[in-house]
Amino acid sequence: MKLGAILPASFPAGAQVTHYGASPDEWAHFDLMLGLTSDLLPVVSDPTARISPTSKMGSIGKTPSLFKRDGTVIGFAQWTKYVATGLDMERWSQDNRLGICIQTRRVRGLDIDVDDRGLAEAIDLAFCQVLGLELPARCRSNSGKRLLAFIVEGDLPKRRMVVDGGIIELLGNGQQFVFAGEHVSGVRYEWAGGLPSSIPVITIEQLDAAWEALAELFATEAPVTGTLTARKGIDFETTDPVAQFLVREDLVLGADNKERRLHILCPWDEEHTPGGAVSSTSWLVGGTDGFERGHFKCMHAHCAGRGDTDFLDAIGYMTDGFEVLPELSPAAPSRRRFEVVPAHAFASGPPMEWFIKGVLPRAGLGVIYGASTAGKSFIALDMVACVARGVDWKGHKTKPGKVVYVAAEGASGFRTRLNALSVHTGVALEDLGVGVVADAPDLFGDGDADDLTEELCLVEADLVVIDTLARTMVGGDENSAKDMSVLVARCEKISRATGAMVILVHHSGKDATKGARGSSALKAAADFEAEVSRDGDARQLKISKLKDGEDGSVFDFRLKVIDLGVDEELDKLTSCAIEYVDAPKAGGSTQSKTPVGSWQKAVWGVAQDMAGVSDAPIDVEALIDETTKILPPTRDSKGRDRRRNNVARAVDALCLTGNFLRVGGGIALQW
């Protein structure tokens, strides 16, 4: 993915960016070499960045965080539950303002928070001697403080030990530390001896022995092990970050274990009548009564108008993972809502934007519909995959965007479609650039739309495909204008909150001539609508509505069967991919275009040589092999040779322009 496709809008073209964060090589090291993908997270390391006014973050550079579209910084919402993917790695590694931090789910850190370099090194040495191992040590040049990294499986609570001149902390579940990037003091984190080649695994028994040795040698107070069960009569465990914060900061007065409430002193206690009950103000722990997030409840009349954000601010809660996404909250208007703007000023605004120029606008809501087996899901995936990679779609320029495909109907089938697309295009799965949600959110009911919106904000999606509408409208009547309007409103809310376009994949009605199934409220609300139809093996995509553009464009295609090998029972496994064809023209064939670009010209030249040897169709793989041999290596950011992929795409492009005609398993030249 190109860098320009993922930088926030606040980055002007050609801007010089100081390298505050981790390098692509560092991301690749911890991601690919050490296999830590799922636990890695971004942390904004740029000290010049501005925290969003609605964020709860206290400072830059220490906790998981991201850039919003406006260039300001927010905390990484619900980071303790997040499982990162290869797509995340590709996206985050391209922004050199992002450092790397890791959740301490498996990889633990012994944080030696001691300025005295000699003492810190002595603690390091003692811990490693008991283990009989040399552990990777993260340090920095302007301080004696250091952190030792190792792996311990299972649940591990935080431990803390006070020593002369500082503290030692064992970072357990629900915590994190920075792997790479710039420290807030202005120097970079370093690893003694270079990036670690591995992170040793130790047992809990080894850890206990080493911890006890440190306590005996260095502790000035009895070490403390963090747990909820040992504080204020609490006899339940929870991963709720606010509850953990309240316990850690000693703000809990008592607990109701049956109702899972933590009683606290109201932050505005001085405003209330003296003598209130201990239980007057409580935190209802997340997961209680079916609510995923926790909630403050205060019985005092003075607090009737105060919300959770007011309480979090008042208790000083900043960075423990509870981040209300600003996109989900109404922002203060920068101007009057109904301000009258002169026509000349309004008309001088930016022109219409496109994902696929002349075909798919960058708008709020789109619909792709058709009968079952027409191929609507296949062509929807083909289009948005081109957007994700920033490559032309059937000769139309694309504007790159981050794509999320909600496979609400048949996730396993969608998996094979992705594999088929990869085989057909010659693009590796990790390079397709498409994120997948393998679940069916209920957009007609309450809750799921907000949860989906949070996730889309998290990955900064630009284009979201929901396949199909029917699977996400549980309990709603497609034929009811009222019910359809509810679904449309939810989709528009998602679009406004995320800035992404939402495309619904939908079925046509029994009478295909009457358009998409159900209420016409859907078409009325859509900015873009396309119909997919089928006549035998011939299929067609027709743009039936294009707000502020010219509709009626037609694209003919067929589904090409792709061999994906065999399944576990050795049965043949296949799926399909889109192959575009030119509709016959009256009085003659389609006129081919002159090959453009070095890749197409190289392919065309080799194909001409091969065609002169035999009248038989040219084998595509042989054409790709021969062309690849004559071209110099072209490597991507990870050092992989991309020649073969580029040549394969050039072959596909020449088929689309009519220079090549697919014949059986080969191609013939159209001179």
N, C-alpha and C positions, 0 to 999 in steps of 0.2 A: 504493500500500500504506500502511496506517495505521501511524503511528509505534509504537503499542502492540504491533503485530504483530512488530516486529523488535528491540525492546529486550531485553537479557538479563533473566533472572528476578530479578537483583539490583536492578533498578530498581523501587522501589515506585510504585504508582499515584499520580499527581499530584505526583511528586517534581520539584523544581526542579533543572535541570541546567545547569551553567555551560557556555558555548559555548567549548570549548577547541579544537575541530577546525575543519574547513573548513565553510563555509556551503553550502547547496544550490545557491546561485548560482555559487559557485566550482567545485563539482563539475560543474555544467552547462556552465560556461565551458570548462574543460579537456576535458570529455567531448564536448560537442556542437559548440561553436564551433571548437575547435582540432582536434577529431577524434582525440584521443589515447587513446580508450577502452581499447584492448587493452593498453596499457602502464601504465595507472594502477593504483595499489594503495593500500590503507588503511594508515595509521600511527596508532596510539593516541597522542593528544596530551594526554590528561588526566593531569596530574602526580600526581593523587591516586589513580590506579588502582594496583592491586596485581598484580605479576607472579606468574603461577602458580608454585607451588613446584617443579613438574616442568619448567619452561621453561628454556631455555638463554639467554634474553634477559638482557642486562646492564643495560639501562636503558630508560626509556620515551621515546618521541618521536623516535627517530632511524631506526628500521628498520621495514620492513613488519610489521604486527602486527594482531591481532584480539582481541576479547573472547570468552572461553568463556561457556558458559551460566551458570556460577556467578559471572560478573562479573570474574574474573581475566583477565590478559593472557597471550597466547602469541604467539610469532613466527609469521609467515605461512609455512607449510610450503612448501618448494620454490618460493619466489616467483620465482626466476630463470627458471622454465619456465612460469609462469602467464600465461595470456592472458585478460584480463578481458573481461566482456560488459556489455551494457546493463542486464541484470538485476542484475549486481554494482553498477553505478553507482547504480541506484535504491535498493538495499539499503543500501549504505555511506553514501550522501548523507543518509540519514534520521537517522543517529546523529551528533549534534553533538560527540561526543568523538573522532571520527576525523578526522585530517588526511589530506592527499593527498600521496603520493609517486609518483615515476615511475621505471620501469626505464630505464636508459640504453641501450636497444637501438637507438634512432634519435635520440631527443632526448639530447643530451650536455650536460654541465655543466662550465664552467671554474670550479672552486671556488677563490676567492681567500681563503685562510685567513690573513688578515693583519689584526690588530687596528687598526693605524694607518690611520685613515680616509683620510688624504691619499695614502698609498702605495697603498692598495687602489684608490682612484679613478684613480690614475695608471696602474696595471696595466690596469684596465678600459679606459681611454682608449687606451692603446697597442695593446691587442689589437684593439679595434674600428677604430682608424685603419688598421691593416694590412689588415683585411678590407674596409674601406670601408662598414661597416654599423654600425647602432646595435642592439645586442643587448639583449633583455629582461634586466633585472638584478633578482635577488631579494636582498633585504637585510633588516636589522632595525634598529630605532632605537637599541639599546644596544650596537652594535658596528660597527666598520668593515668587517667581513667581508661578502663578497658573492659571488653566483654568477651567471654569465652563461649563458643557455640558447641552444642552437642545434641544428640537425639535421645530422648527417653519416651518410650511408648506409654499410652494410657493417660488417665486424667492426673494432672499434677497441679496442686494449688501453689500460689505464690508464697515464697519464703523471704524473710527479711532478717538481717543481722547487723547490729550497730557495731562498728569498729572504731578505733582511734582515727579521727580525721575523716570519717565518712560512713558509708553503709555498703553492705553487699546484699544484692537482691537476686533471688532465683526467680526468673520469669516463667510463670506457668500458664495454664490454659486461660484464654481471654485476654492475654497481653501480647505485645509485639515489640520488636526492636528494628532499628534501621540497619540494613545490610550495606547499602552503597548510596553515595550522594554527598552533599555538603552539609556540614554541621552548622547550627545557627551562629557559631562563633566565626564562621567564614573560612574554616579549613575543611578539607575533605576527610571523610572516614577512610581508613586504610586497614589492610589485613597484614599482620606480621608475616613476612615471607611471601607475600602475594596472595591472590585469591585462593581460598582453600580448595584442594583437589578432592576433598571428601569431608563429611562431617561425621565423626565417630558416634557409634551407638553404644550407650551404656545402660545398665540395668538400674532399677530404682534402689536396689541394695547397694550398688557401687556409689550412687549419688548420695544416699544417706550417710555412708561411711565418710565420703569426702566432705560433706557438709558438717558432720560432727567434728571432723579434724579441724576445719576452719574455726568452728565455734571455740574449740579448746585453745587454739593458738592465738586467735585475734579478737574474739567477741568481748565487748565491754558490758553488754547486757545479754540477758537470755534471748536467744533467737525466737522469732515469731513465725508461725505458719498460718497463712491466711485461710480462713474457712468461714462459711456462714453459720455452720452448726454450733460453733463455740461462742457466738456473740449474742448477747441480749435475749437468751432463751429461744433462739431460732432453731427449729429442728427440721428444716427442709432445705434442700439444695436448689439453686437456680442459676441460670446463666444470664439472667436479666442484668444488663450493665449498670442501670441506675441503682438497682438494689445493691449490687456489689460496691458501687461508689458510696452509698449511704452507710454501709457497714464499715468500709475501709476508712472513711472520714469520721467514724464514731458519731454519726448523727442519729442512730437508731435508739429510741427510748424503750422499745419493747416490740412484741410481735403477736399477731393472731395467726397461729400456725394452721388452724382449720381453714380460714379464709385467705391465707397467704398474704397478709398485710404487714408492712413494717411501719410502726408508729414513730413519728418524728416530731420534733418541736417545730411548730409553725414559724416560718421565717419572719412573719409579721406579728409575732406573739405579743409585742408591746402594744399593738392596737386593740387587742381583745380584752374582754372582761377577765380578771384574774380568777384562777381556780378551775380552769377547764380540765377535762379528763385527758389522760395520757393518750387516748385513742382519738382525740379530736381531729388530728391531722395524720393522714396515712398515705403510704405509697402502696397501691395495689399491684403486686408483682406481675410482670408479663407472663402470659399463659394462664392467668386466672379467669374463670368464667368464660372461657372461649376467646378471650381477647389476647392477641399476640403481643401487643405492646402494653406496658404498664400505664398507670394513671394516678395522679394525685387526687385525693379527696379530702376536703377540709370542711368541717362542720361550722366554722365561724362565719357569721354574717358578713364580716368585712371582706372575706375571700370569695364571695359568691361570684364575682366577675373575673376571677383570676384563673388562667388556664395553665396547662402543664409547662409551657414555655416560661411563664412568669415564675413558677416554682423552681424550675431548673436554673434560671438565671440567679434567683435569690440564694440558692444553696451553693452556688459556685460550680455547678456541673458544667464541664466544658468538653472534654475529649474522650469520653469512654464509649464512643461508638453510637450514641443516640443522636442522630442528626436529622432534624426535620428538613427535608429537601426544600429549598426555597422555591423551586419550580412548582411545588404543590400548594404554596401559600400565596395569597394575593399580595403583590408587590405595590409599594406606594407609587401612584401614577407620576410619571415625569412631566405630564402636561394635563390640561383639562381634558376630560374624557370626550366631550362633544365639541371640542374646539373647532371653529370654522377656519379652514385653510384656503387661501386664495387658489384659484384654478391653476395659475401658472406655477405656483410652488408645488402643488399636489402632482401636476403632470410631469414635473422634473424629477420625480422620485425614481427609484431603481426599476428597470424593466422586469418583465416576468422571468422567473427563474425556471430552469428545467432540470430534471434528473436525466431524461433522455430527450434531447432537443426535438421539438415538434411532435413528440409522442406522449411523454409522461411528465407533466408539470410538477414543480416543487410546490405542492398545495397541501390542503388539509385532509381531504378524504377522497379516496378512489375506490372503484369497484371493477373487478374482473369477473365476469360471469359466463356461464355456459352449461350445457347439459353434461350429465355424467359421461365420462370417457371422452369428452371433447378435447381434453388436454389443457384445461385452464390452469391447473396447478403447475404443470410442466413449463408452460410459457411464462407464468408469473415468476417462477424461480429463475428461468433463463434471463429474463429482463433485469431482475433486481441483482442477480449475480454479476451482470455487466456493470451495474452501478457500483456495487461493492468493490470491484477491481478497477473501476475507472476506464474500462475499455469500451469502444464503440459497440452499439447494438444495431445490427443490420444497417450499417452505414450511417447511423445517427450518433452524433457526439453525445457523450455522457458527462455528467458532473459527479465525481466520486462522492459517495456517502456511506455512512455506517448502516448496514442493513441487519435487521432482525426478522427472522421468519418464525411466526408462531404456528407450529405444526399441531393444530388442535384436532386434526382428523387424520389418524394413521401415522403416528410418529415413526414406526418401524419402516413403513413404506417410504416415508420421506428420507430416511437414512439411505435407502438404496438409490433414491433419486439423486441425492448428493454424490454418491459414489459414481453413478452413471454420468453425471455432469462433469465430474473430475476426469473420468476416463475419456469422455467425448472431447473435452476442451484441451486435455493435456495439462491441466492446472492441478497441482497437488491440493488435497483437501485443506491443508493448513493455509493455502494461499487463496482460497475462494473468497475469504473475507466476509462470510455470512454467519451471523450468530443465530442460534436456534433455541426456541423455547418449546420443549417437548411436553406441553400440557395444554389444557383447554380452559382458559380463564372464562368465567361467567360474566360477560359484560352487561347482561341484563339485570343481574342482581347487584347487591352492595358488596363492596370490599375488594373484589378481584381487580377491578379497573384501577384502583389506587395502588394495589400491590404491583400490577404490571407496569404502571406509570413509574413507580420507584425504580424498578429494574431497568426500564428504558432510559431514565435519567442517569442511572449509574453508568451505563455503557455509552451514553451520549448518542443514542440512535438517531439517524436522520430519516430512515425509511423503514416502516414496519408493515409486514404482510401478515394478515390474520386469515388462516385457512382452516376451516370455512366459517362463514357467518353463522350457519345453522348450529354448529357445535359450541358457539360462544353466546347463544341467545337462549339459554336454558330457561324454560318456563314462559318464554315470550311467544307471541303469535306474529309470524312474519307478515300475515295479511292485515294486521291491525296497524293503522297509521300511528296510533298512540304508542304501541309497543315498539314499532320500528323507530319512532322518533326518540324513544328512550335510548335505544342502542346507538343511534346516530349521535346523540348528545354525549354519550360516554366516549365514543371515538373522538369526537371533537375536543372533549376535555383532555384526553390523552395527547392529542396533537398540540393543543395550546400549552400544556404543561411541559412537554418534551421538545417542542419545536419540530417534531417528526411528522412526516406524512403517513397516514394509515390507509392501507389498501386492503379491502375486504374481498376475499375470494368467495363467490356465491354461485348458487345454482340458477339456471333459467327455469321459467315456469313450464307447465305442460304444453302451452302454446308458445313456442320459441319466438314467434314473431312479435309477441307482446313484451319481450324484454325479460329482465331479471325477475325471479320469483318473489311474490309478496307485494307489500305496499309500495306505491310509487314514491313514497316519502324518501326512500333511499336514493333513487335517481335524482330527485329534486335537490338533495343535499350534497351530492357528489360533485367534485370539481372535475373528475376524470372518470369515464366509464368505458370499458372495452368488452366486446362480446366475442366469445370463442365458439366457433361452430365446426361441425364435422360433416363430411360427405364421403363415406367410406374411409379410405386412407388419407384423403385430402382434408386438411384442416385450415382454418383461417382465423386470424385475429383482426377485428374491425373496431376502430375507435368510434364509438357511438356517441360519446359526449366529451367535449374538451372545452371547458369554460375558458373564455378569453383566448381561444385558439381555434384552429380549423380542424373539425372532425371529419370522419369519413375515410381516413387512411386505412388501407387493407394490407395485411401481411400474411402470405401463404406459408404454411409449414407442414411438416409431417413428423411423426414420432419415429425415431430411429431406435431399434432395439440394441441395447448395449449389453454385451456379455460380461458378467461380473464374477465368473468362476463357478464354484459349486458351494452349496451350503454344508452344514454338519452331516447331513445324510447323503452327501455326494450328489444331490439333485442339482441340475443346472440353475444358476441364479442370474436373472436378468432384470433390467429396468429399461427405461427409455430416456432419450434426450431429444431436444428440439433440433430439427434440421430444416432450415428455411429453403424454400423453393421459389422460383420466379414463376408467376402465373403466365401462361402462354399469351402472346400478343397477336392480334389479328394481322395476317399478312407476313408473319415472320417471327424469328426467335428474338429473345432478349439480347440487346447489344452489350457485350462485355466491356469492362473499363480497363484502361491502361494500368498495370500494376503500379502501386505507389509505395514508396519507402524501401529501404535496403532489404528488409526481410522478404517482402513480396517479390521484389525484383530478383533476389537470389533464388527463391523457390521457382519462379517462372522460368528462369534460365536453365536450371537443372531439369525441370519438367520437359522443356523443349528438347534437351539432349536425350532424355530417356524416351521420349515419344518418337524420336527419329530411329531408334533401334528396333522397335516393334510396334505393330498396330494394336496390340492388346492394351487394355486399361492399365494405367500405371498403379503399381502397389503404393498405397499411401505411406506405409511405414518405411518402405525403401526410399521414397522421395524425401521423407523427413530425415532419414539417416544420411543420405548423400548430401543434402543441403547443409546439414549440421556440420559435416566434415570440412566444408570449404569456408566456414565462417569463424572469425576469431571468438574466443571465449567471452561471454557476457555474464558477469556475476552480480547477484543481488547483495543486500546488506548482510546476509548470513554466509556469504562466500559460495553459494551454490551456483553452478553453471546453468543459466537460463536459456541457452541456445535452442535446445530441443523444444522447449515450451513455446518460445517465440516463433520458431519455424512452424510448429503445429497450428498456432493461431493464424499465421500467414496463409497456410493452406486453407483453413476454414474461411478466411476473408476472401480468398480468390474463388471459392465455391459460391459465396454469397454474391459476388460481383458478376458472376457468370463466366469467368475465365476458365473455371474447371466445371465439369459436369460429373457428378457421382454416378458411376456405373458399377452395380454390384458392390464388391468390396474395394474397388479402385476408383480412379478418376480418369477422365478423358479431357484433352485440351479443346477449348472452343476458340479456334484460330480467328 
